[in-house]
């Protein structure tokens, strides 16, 4: 066990945990941040996606000891009210969720994509948002990402 100091959603948090514990379990079990979901446990499905220093990262296989100097953002910290980030607005406009289980990971991956590429192409989306949706809402996800990109581009200008 070790006392780790983490920066999560702009707040400093201390946890006494084995540094090899996956970040997902620290978020969910130690800190009560259950928006990040467990899916596969092998970093394939993306339900556990968070941002580590702005990069979409699968937290289920990431040892918490490797991120103690990083800025971590979870779905709870993406926007102040949980609904005002452009991708969250577009998500609702396009009625993306069905079962909803993958949504936080999909949203986090999409937000990281938009931060890296403010006006992504369909190919960019396919390359960078590789999360699995068992309900098959991929077309609505893609449409929501394009809408969110339009919401973040200043009128008459380029991003």
Secondary structure as the mmCIF struct_conf table of DSSP 4:
data_model
#
loop_
_struct_conf.conf_type_id
_struct_conf.id
_struct_conf.beg_label_comp_id
_struct_conf.beg_label_asym_id
_struct_conf.beg_label_seq_id
_struct_conf.end_label_comp_id
_struct_conf.end_label_asym_id
_struct_conf.end_label_seq_id
STRN STRN1 UNK A 2 UNK A 8
TURN_TY1_P TURN_TY1_P1 UNK A 9 UNK A 10
STRN STRN2 UNK A 11 UNK A 17
TURN_TY1_P TURN_TY1_P2 UNK A 19 UNK A 20
BEND BEND1 UNK A 21 UNK A 21
STRN STRN3 UNK A 22 UNK A 22
HELX_RH_AL_P HELX_RH_AL_P1 UNK A 23 UNK A 25
HELX_RH_PI_P HELX_RH_PI_P1 UNK A 26 UNK A 30
BEND BEND2 UNK A 31 UNK A 31
TURN_TY1_P TURN_TY1_P3 UNK A 34 UNK A 35
BEND BEND3 UNK A 36 UNK A 36
HELX_LH_PP_P HELX_LH_PP_P1 UNK A 37 UNK A 38
BEND BEND4 UNK A 39 UNK A 39
BEND BEND5 UNK A 41 UNK A 45
TURN_TY1_P TURN_TY1_P4 UNK A 47 UNK A 48
STRN STRN4 UNK A 49 UNK A 52
TURN_TY1_P TURN_TY1_P5 UNK A 53 UNK A 54
STRN STRN5 UNK A 55 UNK A 58
HELX_RH_3T_P HELX_RH_3T_P1 UNK A 59 UNK A 61
BEND BEND6 UNK A 62 UNK A 62
STRN STRN6 UNK A 63 UNK A 63
HELX_RH_3T_P HELX_RH_3T_P2 UNK A 64 UNK A 67
TURN_TY1_P TURN_TY1_P6 UNK A 68 UNK A 69
BEND BEND7 UNK A 70 UNK A 70
STRN STRN7 UNK A 71 UNK A 73
HELX_RH_3T_P HELX_RH_3T_P3 UNK A 75 UNK A 77
BEND BEND8 UNK A 78 UNK A 79
TURN_TY1_P TURN_TY1_P7 UNK A 80 UNK A 81
BEND BEND9 UNK A 82 UNK A 83
BEND BEND10 UNK A 85 UNK A 85
HELX_RH_AL_P HELX_RH_AL_P2 UNK A 86 UNK A 93
TURN_TY1_P TURN_TY1_P8 UNK A 94 UNK A 95
BEND BEND11 UNK A 98 UNK A 99
TURN_TY1_P TURN_TY1_P9 UNK A 101 UNK A 102
HELX_RH_AL_P HELX_RH_AL_P3 UNK A 103 UNK A 116
TURN_TY1_P TURN_TY1_P10 UNK A 118 UNK A 119
HELX_RH_AL_P HELX_RH_AL_P4 UNK A 122 UNK A 128
TURN_TY1_P TURN_TY1_P11 UNK A 134 UNK A 135
HELX_RH_AL_P HELX_RH_AL_P5 UNK A 138 UNK A 152
BEND BEND12 UNK A 153 UNK A 153
HELX_LH_PP_P HELX_LH_PP_P2 UNK A 154 UNK A 154
TURN_TY1_P TURN_TY1_P12 UNK A 155 UNK A 156
BEND BEND13 UNK A 157 UNK A 157
#
